[in-house]
């Protein structure tokens, strides 16, 4: 069963560093179920799309807005994750979206330095009151392109973003200066580990140059009081129904056996208005 909500000390570390790692957030049985379901999920594969990294590689991902009632929804709605997000953001949260990042051996692309709020800002979200829970489905290592962060960079505030390949990347002049002053941390993780990170934390990852896959589930949450002022491809405030952690194994096994994805509403990448806004206004 999931290990429980972040402690007050862990939340304080998050506020200081912009991220906090929760080792063993999910059990081997829970994460094995997620891996088995995701890698056998034809719908996820059919709805995956690629983002060129500007370095000759492509990152594949599938993205959905509402969590649903299947295995992905149980992870996104379980108390350990949701109440940790509430502790971080200081109140009720709702599910902004989730995505599965699929870095395959030898071909998985890189992510440019960016802040999530760098493009969520385009969606009418007024304050950076969002957090992401990055859950390691496979082991994440330096060799297969683990997450990298600049510790404390969230305190720099939102940095202007431009397109790098097909990705929104932070302006490198500021990133390079911040990198001279801040510690670069490679977040190597075991399956079932999770890291929560601030929407203004600078992060990136290298291409997967190893023989091992690096899949990860990222569940993103917005504060309920931070309801966007306009419609976009991600939802405005939608009440989130939490579930007990034990539902991951119970519902996950049932729906996996039945071949039921729990009503996942896959997102069409053509509707990504935040990326299109950056494409239309380079440097904005």
Beta strands, then each sheet from edge to edge (+ up, - down):
strand 1: 19-22
strand 2: 49-52
strand 3: 58-64
strand 4: 93-103
strand 5: 111-114
strand 6: 130-136
strand 7: 147-150
strand 8: 161-164
strand 9: 167-170
strand 10: 184-187
strand 11: 194-198
strand 12: 203-205
strand 13: 214-223
sheet 1: 1+ 11- 6+ 13- 4+ 3- 2+
sheet 2: 5+ 12- 7+ 10-
sheet 3: 8+ 9-
end
